[in-house]
Amino acid sequence: MITFDAVTKRYPDGTVAVDALSLEAPTGEITVFVGPSGCGKTTSLRMINRMIDATEGRILLDGVPVQGIDPPTLRRGIGYVIQQAGLFPHRKIVDNIATVPYLLGWDRKKARSRAMELLERVGLDPAMGERYPFQLSGGQQQRVGVARALAADPPVLLMDEPFSAVDPIVRTSLQDELIRLQAELNKTIVFVTHDIDEAIKLGDRVAVLRVGGRLAQLADPKTLLSEPADDFVREFLGRDRGIRRLRFVSTEGMRLRTDLTVTEGSDDPADEPWRLVVTADDRPLGWVSRDRPGTLEPYGTFRPGHDSMRSALDAALLSPSGCAVAVDGEGRVVGVATREALDEALTEAADG
Amino acid sequence: MSWLTDFFGDPANWSGPDGIPARLLEHLEFSALALVLAMLVAVPLGLLIGHTGKGGLLVVVTANLARALPTLGLLVLFVLLLGTASILPVIIPLVLLAVPPILVNTFEGIRGVDPELRDAAYGMGLTGGQVLGRVLVPVALPLILLGLRLSAIQVVATTTVAAYTGLGGLGRFVIDGFATKDYAGVVGGSVLIVLFALVVQIVFMLVQRATVSPGVSQRLITPKKGRL
């Protein structure tokens, strides 16, 4: 656990970057610092590994004040990922990843084999180990940056806007990868971003900071969206926080109809405005309207219990039928969520 | 052309204290000694100033002052002061000439390293010295070597002028040649000086290839396992 105890950073010219910040980043969770530029989020992060020293207050790492630890020793025990990855251009990827193990005096062979293992773990081809950073794309470099931070298996990971310099598609895949990795590794992660959507997607807890380095709200994403502490937080969250909150509403137990599906080629007597045509092994093919038989219309799918209300609603809006197709993990149709069922679930979400 | 064959074909020019091998060795000795001394001063100073960020102004001022120094004037001055009993009157001006390019390029090379890289290096837990030695120097190496190469070229060229003071080196052929109207010596000596300078360039190219990481020079690397 990382504890901020009334931490203040004041520069000699009097500027206060962080103002009496007190919070906890619990072990095994992702705590996100989010806020506009000038809110002190990066400064707060960098005070944890003493890249910046706090002026007042204490930062504790599992109860031990970091100010008492010599910076290089402290930093070797904390993974650090920065925006442009900051890979060493003169070193091969495998040696970049093994940086901290080398510093800790690991045997070269052991350090390299650990690096190769991590390369695969972050979703890269082990053949890339022998390349140099300039031969990799930005997204690949960022994956290497994460692998490098994990190399000596530190319990704590600090990530300073790690995905903000890559394009949106790569960013999404890096975020998904981090969620997957974290499910396996259970690191204590402090993640800095200016992107509230990223904060809500990744954070177990989100700390919203305001300009001048004061904590505006610390809450789990769902609470943040439903109960913003004040106007600043509300405004920072943006207009569509109602829609975004649906990400945290489960589709578990949603009422599904199973009488609207017809197998391809069979004749269906039921008189419904829309029917879902499926293959013999229950894969969806498309919607057929009563008015235009023979034309397959687009469909959208979601996994009940696994995907959120937001996905279900999205699936429904993708189709002219207005219904969402519920599928299992293998993509087989298990039922259909009609507008009525969605409406019921939304009403419940709005109440709860 | 006959001057060349006269010069290089004369067996007398290939032996003795004023023969080609002896003059070549003297030229090499003066140049190498001056360059090594300059390096010992300028490289550590450039690294220190570039790494700590303190004293950058000193570098700029020194470099500009040194550029304004007339090397020939210095040579004459030191010869008058120290005589020609030792090679010091030659070496001192050569070192003064060689220091600024090395100092400036080393300093600029280290200072110019991407701050993100420096930040990452410290963030990984490298100590100040490790950041300098393991990250900044390898990344700045092309510029540091450029400084050394520029100095080497200047030193080699200026060592020629050193002959003017009565000391040795390849310049003797040219200076003495003019004095005695031995134009074969003038032309032959000039050719030797040009060849010498070319060899120095080639040596530096080889050193650069051998020491700069392909990841820094972004040279195409031959793939080891058949694919890249």
Contacts between the chains, C-beta under 8 A, distances in Angstrom:
chain1	res1	chain2	res2	distance
A	49	B	123	6.5
A	51	B	119	7.2
A	51	B	122	6.5
A	51	B	123	6.1
A	71	B	122	7.8
A	71	B	125	7.8
A	72	B	125	4.7
A	72	B	126	6.8
A	72	B	127	5.0
A	73	B	125	7.2
A	74	B	125	7.6
A	75	B	122	7.2
A	75	B	123	6.0
A	75	B	124	6.5
A	75	B	125	3.7
A	76	B	124	7.4
A	76	B	125	3.5
A	77	B	125	7.9
A	80	B	120	7.3
A	80	B	123	3.9
A	80	B	124	6.5
A	82	B	116	6.4
A	82	B	119	6.4
A	82	B	120	5.8
A	82	B	123	6.9
A	83	B	116	7.2
A	84	B	114	8.0
A	84	B	116	4.9
A	85	B	120	7.8
A	86	B	114	7.9
A	86	B	116	4.7
A	86	B	117	5.5
A	86	B	119	6.4
A	86	B	120	2.8
A	86	B	121	7.7
A	86	B	123	7.7
A	87	B	120	7.5
A	88	B	117	7.0
A	88	B	120	7.8
A	88	B	121	7.4
A	88	B	135	5.8
A	88	B	138	7.9
A	88	B	139	7.7
A	88	B	215	7.9
A	89	B	117	7.6
A	89	B	139	6.1
A	89	B	213	7.5
A	89	B	215	4.9
A	89	B	216	5.4
A	90	B	135	7.9
A	90	B	138	4.2
A	90	B	139	5.8
A	90	B	213	3.5
A	90	B	215	4.8
A	90	B	216	4.7
A	91	B	213	7.2
A	91	B	215	6.5
A	92	B	215	7.1
A	99	B	124	5.2
A	99	B	126	8.0
A	100	B	124	5.6
A	100	B	125	6.3
A	103	B	124	7.1
A	103	B	125	5.8
A	103	B	126	6.7
A	103	B	130	7.6
A	127	B	225	6.4
A	127	B	227	6.8
A	130	B	224	6.1
A	130	B	225	7.4
A	131	B	221	8.0
A	131	B	228	7.3
A	132	B	213	7.5
A	132	B	214	6.3
A	132	B	215	3.2
A	132	B	218	7.8
A	132	B	221	7.3
A	133	B	215	6.3
A	134	B	215	6.3
A	134	B	218	5.2
A	135	B	228	7.4
A	148	B	124	7.5
